[in-house]
């Protein structure tokens, strides 16, 4: 009944709003370190979000920004953290990239760590699902997300562009300001970007927070109404966030190619809404309801990128090359919030938590080249890539010893249109070395009669150097069956080496509320992936259907046990054969309506994951139905979507069922071009307009950290 009622609301709003828009056909180019081609030439499951759409979205985490795309979800940990999931796979199986190179942060070391991506002056976001992702990065059995900007211009700027943007949101009293500038001086292309965001604690529907201890009390017949009210506030504590970022780039172009350098920086301060057992009393430390748990990040990256054309050579066409150095740190800490306003304004006035801060660092460098071979009949490329990452964790929550990671990759890509088939073939070899250590603590408990206390004695450290050689391949076949039917078939074999945290983890991980142990004997994960897409378009009607299956040998996962370690539930990284299968459907129609263009569509995605013994893979995305309405006329555009998320009743032994919910979003965008050439774009948006209590099953903290409530806002952008 609820879904039907919402659908009627959608239709009534649609027909009572006479909105305006004009279709603009853009040439969208998918860019990576491996492939560069027009979107129209790619038939595999790829989504591209353009700059105008990105500018009109409510500012949010990367995962949440993509959550409406078929097959794409988000593992959230508050508004600042949203790690993307593609077809049920996340973590290191999904690579987040900037301009074709993997983003080097520490998101893989904790569910409460953000994927650090700056959306300022972004040209487009490309999402590749499934087998074709091997063309871009190793081990990306789920897919890749490539964020493309113009900080290093590959073509000369023909005019000066100054863009100023501003946004406000109601759910968190948030405001965002951004500025970008592009111009050519003396033959050099200069690009500058700046962005600042400030979000307070976000609103949640009443009763959205659930704690296990309260559920147990209710089962025993205890009803503590006052305490329950305190645990279900209007705002989620420690859900605030703020970022400040900059980009600067300069490049030179010519018939010979281009050469450019850039520097980027990003600083973030965000609260952690739930952090393991921070609410429990510690010895000698009374529980404080106003305790603040927060993290700050600092990222600096320096990039060199260029291309040299060799078009007079009979064999080679061009060589693309790049290099990047990244210095990234994330510091988690606790503080006692002062009760006076003047003390709340400055973090230095907060008293240090006795546990002390923990710093996560990733110092990385990457170098590579792509050789483009000359041919009129086919596209042929070879790729070389070398990566060095030094990861360290220092402080109270240092659950892993420093890790030294080295990767060297070589890849080959070939595509050709034979008339019968348009086919693409990719092959890559990766040599991976991971140095690390595992510490063993001897512990003894004090004699009976004393307070329970664990004393750590001499630390024994075992050092390891694990080397892996992985080979992966992918084949894509496309065929036009007739004037309105296209068929795409993808086949891939992936190999993924265990990550450093899967090998060497050994300590309490408060983000997941567990004591986690890695396994230095983990084997290479092997994935055999197949998918098929049938696309239809005739007159006003369109549709597509994708079915996929991913068989993974030695699937690495975090397994909860019935044991405890240091008073925390023990979880171990293990391996077991697994299978993921799913379907992505979309059907719709586009036709003239009230001097504009109306498009209606219905979509559904679902994925299920099981181990070889019949048990379910933890934290899998639930099935979703998405109803969308888009109406354009002249320069006005209206979007409305209803995302009907089903309950997740396929869960592992240590999980619980997650109820379904309906998420209603709206957006109205006006774009104007003045006589002087000034471009003005303004949008009014509404997120979760039904103020639903929504929990994300993929989140480790779904009960304690619900999704934000109703959010209304406006953003605008002016280009001079």
Secondary structure, DSSP 8 states (H G I E B T S, - for coil): -HHHHHHHHHHHHHHH----B-------EEE-SS-EEEGGG--SSEEEEEHHHHHHS----HHHHTTTSTTEEEEESSTT-EEEEETTB-GGGEEEEETTEE--SSGGG-TT-------TTEEEEEEEESGGGGGT-TT-SSEEEEEEE-SS-SS---S-EEEEEEEEETTTTEEEEEEEEEEEETTEEEEEEEEEEEE---B--TT----HHHHHHHHTT---HHHHHHTS-SB-TT--EEEEEEEEEEEEEETTEEEEEEEEEEEEEEE-S--TTTTS-BTTB---TTEEEEEEEEEEEEEEEEEEE-TTSSSEEEEEEEEEEEEEEEEEEEEE--SSHHHHT-GGGSEE-TT--EEEEEEEEEEEEEEEE--SSEEEEEEEEEEEEEEEEEETT--S--EEEEEEEEEEEEEEE-SS-EEEEEEEEEEEEEEEEEEEEEEEE--TTS---EEEEEEEEEEEEEEEEEEEEEEEEEEE-SSSEEEEEEEEEEEE---HHHHH-EEEETTTTEEEE--TT---EEEEEEEEEEEEEETTEEEEEEEEEEEEEEEEEEEEEEEEETTEEEEEEEEEEEEEEEEEEEEEEEEEETTEEEEEEEEEEEEEEEETTS-B-SS----EEEEEEEEEETTEEEEEEEEEE--B----TT---B--EEEEEEEEEEEEE-TTS-EEEEEEEEESTT------TTSTTTTTS-----EEEEEEEEE-
